[in-house]
Amino acid sequence: MEWYRTNNPEHYRVYGLGKWGILRPDRPFFTAIKPTVNYGLTVFNPLMPICVSCDFNVDNTFLISQHYDDRIEYHEVFHGGGDLRELCLKIIEKYGSRREYRFTGDASGNNESAYTTGTQSAYQLIQYYFTDPEHGNVDKDLVDFSAVPTSNGETAESRIIANALISYFGKRIVINREGCGLLIDDIDRMEAKSNGSLNKLLCEKHNYGHVGDAFRYDLKHFEADTYRDIVKNGSFGRVSEAA
């Protein structure tokens, strides 16, 4: 245990001192994140669209970000604490009804009754709550669902894409350490299996990973063109240029 005091302080904190903490996996799902580089404070830009990445599982999750000027800022997380209607109205109350909102996330939200009652899908309900005059009253032209996928694909693939994009952007990805604590916890905890796919059983057992899923959806779909350029031009790991 003494070796862990110097070489793995978090392991020592949990198992040596018996204190609460997050034990990081030997095979993390997000390998390119650097806390000293990517965790900080963000500044909301009122002139740019608000990007919302959704996960629908045990609890509804919305990850709020902005993608502009070749940078990404993750501002905050809306997680649980109510149904879709309540979470949608919280976002509009915070950011306003006269802004452009772009959505992506879990493809299962396209399914009728997947996580809702009645015959409407989660995304149909989100659109309704955002645009209905009696609810969010956001202009329909300001709500964009074009980045919502029709399928989720393999988690091993999304791991490759997410880490390539994180390496490419380097310090131009900033995760707000105050508003995105749940995301930071998920990044620290989510584990990849030996084949590179997400260890979903572990996530389900301990009920975490929902915000981390929204994070990988955000990168994969909002930065799809960027990733294609990375592959085309071989610009993997442009961290030194981004620094």
Solvent accessible surface area in square Angstrom, and as a share of the most:
residue,aa,sasa,rsa
1,M,109,0.49
2,E,112,0.50
3,W,160,0.56
4,Y,68,0.26
5,R,124,0.45
6,T,111,0.64
7,N,80,0.41
8,N,56,0.29
9,P,88,0.55
10,E,39,0.17
11,H,36,0.16
12,Y,31,0.12
13,R,101,0.37
14,V,33,0.19
15,Y,127,0.48
16,G,34,0.32
17,L,94,0.47
18,G,65,0.62
19,K,105,0.45
20,W,233,0.82
21,G,38,0.37
22,I,38,0.19
23,L,66,0.33
24,R,118,0.43
25,P,25,0.15
26,D,152,0.79
27,R,107,0.39
28,P,43,0.27
29,F,0,0.00
30,F,7,0.03
31,T,80,0.47
32,A,21,0.16
33,I,19,0.10
34,K,102,0.43
35,P,72,0.45
36,T,133,0.77
37,V,59,0.34
38,N,3,0.01
39,Y,35,0.13
40,G,12,0.12
41,L,100,0.50
42,T,20,0.12
43,V,119,0.68
44,F,59,0.25
45,N,35,0.18
46,P,77,0.49
47,L,158,0.78
48,M,62,0.28
49,P,30,0.19
50,I,0,0.00
51,C,1,0.00
52,V,0,0.00
53,S,0,0.00
54,C,0,0.00
55,D,3,0.01
56,F,1,0.00
57,N,73,0.38
58,V,102,0.59
59,D,50,0.26
60,N,26,0.13
61,T,0,0.00
62,F,0,0.00
63,L,0,0.00
64,I,0,0.00
65,S,0,0.00
66,Q,0,0.00
67,H,26,0.12
68,Y,33,0.13
69,D,122,0.63
70,D,72,0.37
71,R,66,0.24
72,I,0,0.00
73,E,14,0.06
74,Y,0,0.00
75,H,13,0.06
76,E,30,0.13
77,V,24,0.14
78,F,27,0.11
79,H,59,0.26
80,G,8,0.07
81,G,62,0.60
82,G,36,0.34
83,D,86,0.45
84,L,11,0.05
85,R,107,0.39
86,E,68,0.30
87,L,2,0.01
88,C,0,0.00
89,L,47,0.23
90,K,78,0.33
91,I,0,0.00
92,I,16,0.08
93,E,148,0.67
94,K,122,0.52
95,Y,17,0.06
96,G,27,0.26
97,S,28,0.18
98,R,171,0.62
99,R,71,0.26
100,E,68,0.30
101,Y,0,0.00
102,R,61,0.22
103,F,0,0.00
104,T,0,0.00
105,G,0,0.00
106,D,11,0.06
107,A,6,0.05
108,S,26,0.17
109,G,0,0.00
110,N,64,0.33
111,N,80,0.41
112,E,118,0.53
113,S,56,0.36
114,A,41,0.32
115,Y,96,0.37
116,T,23,0.13
117,T,129,0.75
118,G,56,0.54
119,T,101,0.59
120,Q,78,0.35
121,S,3,0.02
122,A,1,0.01
123,Y,14,0.05
124,Q,90,0.40
125,L,26,0.13
126,I,0,0.00
127,Q,75,0.33
128,Y,95,0.36
129,Y,31,0.12
130,F,0,0.00
131,T,15,0.09
132,D,26,0.13
133,P,98,0.62
134,E,152,0.68
135,H,49,0.22
136,G,6,0.05
137,N,68,0.35
138,V,3,0.02
139,D,78,0.40
140,K,145,0.61
141,D,134,0.69
142,L,55,0.28
143,V,13,0.07
144,D,47,0.24
145,F,44,0.18
146,S,99,0.64
147,A,21,0.16
148,V,23,0.13
149,P,16,0.10
150,T,135,0.78
151,S,76,0.49
152,N,48,0.24
153,G,47,0.46
154,E,127,0.57
155,T,14,0.08
156,A,28,0.22
157,E,81,0.36
158,S,2,0.01
159,R,44,0.16
160,I,110,0.56
161,I,12,0.06
162,A,1,0.01
163,N,18,0.09
164,A,10,0.08
165,L,0,0.00
166,I,2,0.01
167,S,27,0.17
168,Y,28,0.11
169,F,3,0.01
170,G,5,0.05
171,K,107,0.45
172,R,34,0.12
173,I,0,0.00
174,V,22,0.12
175,I,0,0.00
176,N,20,0.10
177,R,133,0.49
178,E,139,0.63
179,G,27,0.26
180,C,0,0.00
181,G,34,0.32
182,L,87,0.43
183,L,0,0.00
184,I,25,0.13
185,D,52,0.27
186,D,9,0.05
187,I,7,0.04
188,D,19,0.10
189,R,78,0.28
190,M,0,0.00
191,E,40,0.18
192,A,0,0.00
193,K,92,0.39
194,S,102,0.66
195,N,110,0.56
196,G,12,0.11
197,S,18,0.11
198,L,8,0.04
199,N,30,0.15
200,K,102,0.43
201,L,144,0.72
202,L,59,0.29
203,C,10,0.06
204,E,116,0.52
205,K,155,0.66
206,H,93,0.41
207,N,79,0.41
208,Y,19,0.07
209,G,2,0.02
210,H,16,0.07
211,V,4,0.02
212,G,0,0.00
213,D,18,0.09
214,A,0,0.00
215,F,0,0.00
216,R,9,0.03
217,Y,12,0.04
218,D,0,0.00
219,L,0,0.00
220,K,33,0.14
221,H,36,0.16
222,F,20,0.08
223,E,18,0.08
224,A,32,0.25
225,D,94,0.49
226,T,28,0.16
227,Y,42,0.16
228,R,144,0.52
229,D,75,0.39
230,I,1,0.01
231,V,81,0.46
232,K,169,0.71
233,N,102,0.52
234,G,53,0.51
235,S,35,0.23
236,F,110,0.46
237,G,40,0.38
238,R,63,0.23
239,V,50,0.29
240,S,98,0.63
241,E,122,0.55
242,A,8,0.06
243,A,83,0.64
